[in-house]
Amino acid sequence: VSRGVRAVVWERTAGQAVTVVLAVGVLAAFPSPVRPYLPVAAALLVVAGLGAVLLGRVAPRSGASGWARALRTAVADVRSGVLGRRTWAGVLVASAVVLAGHLATFVVAARTAGSAAPLARLLPLTLLALLAMILPLNVGGFGPREGVAAWAFAAAGLTAGQGVAAATVYGALALVASLPGGVVLLARRLPRPASPGVAPPAPVATARAARWVSRPARTGVHG
């Protein structure tokens, strides 16, 4: 159980870290309401990265306390798992592909909601709304996403109603896209047919075989 929980935690942490780094780059390339604050955000990311590296280097190599064991386990997971030679590239590519899929879905949702803004103007706004989903204050993804979308769309010269509509349609699309996963859960609850096995031998044949095995061997020379 502990390994499963740690795997989920590191999967989420690595994905969010890649998302934040790519988001800073995209927001720096396209005009957005938060563009003046990007240098501060980039500096905070650098400080956080250096702090994580320093924490990993000063982690205690021994100690029986729960804090020491947890820190050693976290450092080992990052070194051998997230940043392992056979892992980090897959984590980076998979996270980038997932982010691209979310952005494409949000653009489709914005177009469905009636937004006709150019893609270069719409992309950073949708990215800000997706970043709001990182906050652990949502219910099924709904909440901060709609609020940030309303503010971002209004700050970019669009309407807050378009931002809320786009974020709501995105939530509906994401919900529908996840429904096929319910088939897997239902399939696990269905009774499985019994696997074909070897039929037991007939009682008469079993008795004859037992008598043949227990019969003493006859030896001698017949004349």
MOMO-V876056 format. One record per residue. N is the residue number from 1. PSI is psi as a letter, one per 20 degrees, with the letter a starting at -180 (999 if undefined). NEAR is the number of other ideal C-beta (glycine too) atoms within 10 Angstrom. Layout:
# MOMO-V876056
n=N psi=PSI near=NEAR
n=N psi=PSI near=NEAR
This chain:
# MOMO-V876056
n=1 psi=g near=5
n=2 psi=h near=7
n=3 psi=h near=8
n=4 psi=g near=8
n=5 psi=g near=9
n=6 psi=h near=14
n=7 psi=g near=12
n=8 psi=g near=10
n=9 psi=g near=12
n=10 psi=h near=17
n=11 psi=g near=15
n=12 psi=g near=11
n=13 psi=g near=13
n=14 psi=g near=20
n=15 psi=g near=17
n=16 psi=h near=14
n=17 psi=g near=18
n=18 psi=h near=18
n=19 psi=g near=20
n=20 psi=g near=15
n=21 psi=g near=15
n=22 psi=h near=17
n=23 psi=g near=21
n=24 psi=g near=19
n=25 psi=g near=11
n=26 psi=g near=14
n=27 psi=h near=22
n=28 psi=h near=15
n=29 psi=h near=12
n=30 psi=q near=16
n=31 psi=p near=10
n=32 psi=r near=21
n=33 psi=i near=17
n=34 psi=j near=18
n=35 psi=h near=13
n=36 psi=i near=8
n=37 psi=j near=11
n=38 psi=h near=15
n=39 psi=h near=11
n=40 psi=g near=10
n=41 psi=g near=15
n=42 psi=h near=14
n=43 psi=h near=10
n=44 psi=h near=12
n=45 psi=g near=14
n=46 psi=g near=10
n=47 psi=g near=10
n=48 psi=g near=12
n=49 psi=g near=12
n=50 psi=h near=10
n=51 psi=h near=10
n=52 psi=g near=14
n=53 psi=g near=10
n=54 psi=h near=10
n=55 psi=h near=12
n=56 psi=h near=15
n=57 psi=h near=8
n=58 psi=j near=9
n=59 psi=p near=16
n=60 psi=p near=12
n=61 psi=i near=7
n=62 psi=r near=7
n=63 psi=q near=12
n=64 psi=i near=6
n=65 psi=q near=9
n=66 psi=h near=8
n=67 psi=g near=9
n=68 psi=g near=14
n=69 psi=g near=13
n=70 psi=g near=11
n=71 psi=g near=17
n=72 psi=g near=15
n=73 psi=g near=13
n=74 psi=g near=17
n=75 psi=g near=18
n=76 psi=h near=12
n=77 psi=g near=18
n=78 psi=g near=16
n=79 psi=g near=11
n=80 psi=i near=12
n=81 psi=f near=17
n=82 psi=g near=15
n=83 psi=j near=13
n=84 psi=q near=14
n=85 psi=h near=7
n=86 psi=j near=8
n=87 psi=g near=14
n=88 psi=h near=13
n=89 psi=g near=10
n=90 psi=h near=10
n=91 psi=g near=19
n=92 psi=g near=15
n=93 psi=g near=11
n=94 psi=g near=14
n=95 psi=h near=19
n=96 psi=g near=15
n=97 psi=g near=10
n=98 psi=g near=13
n=99 psi=g near=18
n=100 psi=h near=11
n=101 psi=g near=11
n=102 psi=g near=18
n=103 psi=g near=19
n=104 psi=g near=11
n=105 psi=g near=17
n=106 psi=h near=25
n=107 psi=g near=19
n=108 psi=g near=14
n=109 psi=g near=23
n=110 psi=g near=28
n=111 psi=h near=15
n=112 psi=h near=14
n=113 psi=i near=17
n=114 psi=j near=12
n=115 psi=p near=20
n=116 psi=j near=9
n=117 psi=q near=17
n=118 psi=q near=7
n=119 psi=h near=11
n=120 psi=h near=10
n=121 psi=h near=15
n=122 psi=h near=23
n=123 psi=g near=20
n=124 psi=h near=22
n=125 psi=g near=30
n=126 psi=h near=26
n=127 psi=h near=24
n=128 psi=h near=23
n=129 psi=h near=28
n=130 psi=h near=22
n=131 psi=h near=20
n=132 psi=h near=21
n=133 psi=i near=22
n=134 psi=h near=16
n=135 psi=p near=12
n=136 psi=l near=6
n=137 psi=j near=10
n=138 psi=r near=15
n=139 psi=o near=6
n=140 psi=k near=8
n=141 psi=i near=16
n=142 psi=q near=15
n=143 psi=d near=16
n=144 psi=h near=18
n=145 psi=g near=26
n=146 psi=h near=22
n=147 psi=g near=17
n=148 psi=h near=20
n=149 psi=g near=28
n=150 psi=g near=21
n=151 psi=g near=17
n=152 psi=g near=24
n=153 psi=g near=28
n=154 psi=h near=17
n=155 psi=h near=15
n=156 psi=j near=19
n=157 psi=j near=9
n=158 psi=b near=20
n=159 psi=q near=14
n=160 psi=h near=16
n=161 psi=h near=13
n=162 psi=h near=22
n=163 psi=g near=29
n=164 psi=g near=18
n=165 psi=g near=21
n=166 psi=g near=30
n=167 psi=h near=30
n=168 psi=g near=16
n=169 psi=h near=19
n=170 psi=g near=28
n=171 psi=g near=19
n=172 psi=g near=12
n=173 psi=g near=15
n=174 psi=h near=16
n=175 psi=g near=12
n=176 psi=h near=9
n=177 psi=h near=11
n=178 psi=i near=9
n=179 psi=h near=8
n=180 psi=h near=8
n=181 psi=h near=8
n=182 psi=h near=9
n=183 psi=h near=9
n=184 psi=g near=8
n=185 psi=h near=8
n=186 psi=h near=8
n=187 psi=h near=9
n=188 psi=h near=8
n=189 psi=i near=6
n=190 psi=q near=7
n=191 psi=p near=5
n=192 psi=q near=7
n=193 psi=q near=6
n=194 psi=p near=6
n=195 psi=p near=5
n=196 psi=p near=6
n=197 psi=a near=6
n=198 psi=p near=5
n=199 psi=p near=6
n=200 psi=q near=7
n=201 psi=q near=11
n=202 psi=q near=9
n=203 psi=h near=8
n=204 psi=g near=8
n=205 psi=h near=9
n=206 psi=g near=11
n=207 psi=g near=11
n=208 psi=h near=12
n=209 psi=h near=11
n=210 psi=g near=10
n=211 psi=h near=9
n=212 psi=h near=8
n=213 psi=h near=7
n=214 psi=i near=7
n=215 psi=p near=8
n=216 psi=q near=5
n=217 psi=q near=4
n=218 psi=p near=6
n=219 psi=r near=5
n=220 psi=r near=5
n=221 psi=p near=4
n=222 psi=p near=4
n=223 psi=999 near=3
